[in-house]
Amino acid sequence: MNDDLDKIFDNLKGTFDTEEPTIGHFHRFEQKLFNPPLKNNKQRWMSLFSVAAMLLIMLGIWIGMEYKQSSYGLELATVSPQMHETQNYFTTVIQREIEIIDSYRNPQTNKLINDSFIQLTTLESHYTHLKLELGESSQDQRIIFAMIRNFQHRIEVLENLFLQLERHQLLKNNSHEISI
């Protein structure tokens, strides 16, 4: 292995750069290393413009996020901890009722369920409008009451639908018993 290295170095003899750097090279290198050259005016202005542009972009993003948040309005849960609990209660009840009603879905009840869900969609769009109003005036009690009433209306629609579906099921079972 030593012989191989010797052969390689013998083949490369005369191709190595063995010249000394010019006089003052190390001093100039040291000066550049510890004292970078001063920027000219154009470079200074470009760096200031880039910092200013970055700040403007960040400001624009922040304003956009604020606008986006206000354009969606405020949820009832943002008003107070009690309203947060109220909203959670209503959304849980509504979700549970929808799951129960979906279990009754069949070709005979499909139209009835779809009609009620159209009413729910209307109430939800009204709730979205109320959220926007609450975003504009966050402590208006009338808006908060209207939001709670909206949840109550949705639950009433689902309860009425549930009662109609149970009647339909009962009539179906009774007619089935009579025909036997």
Secondary structure, 3 states (H helix, E strand, C coil): CHHHHHHHHHHHCCCCCCCCCCCCHHHHHHHHHHCCCCCCHHHHHHHHHHHHHHHHHHHHHHHHHHHHHHHHCCCHHHCCHHHHHHHHHHHHHHHHHHHHHHHCCCCCCHHHHHHHHHHHHHHHHHHHHHHHHHHHCCCCHHHHHHHHHHHHHHHHHHHHHHHHHHHHHHHHHHHHHHCC
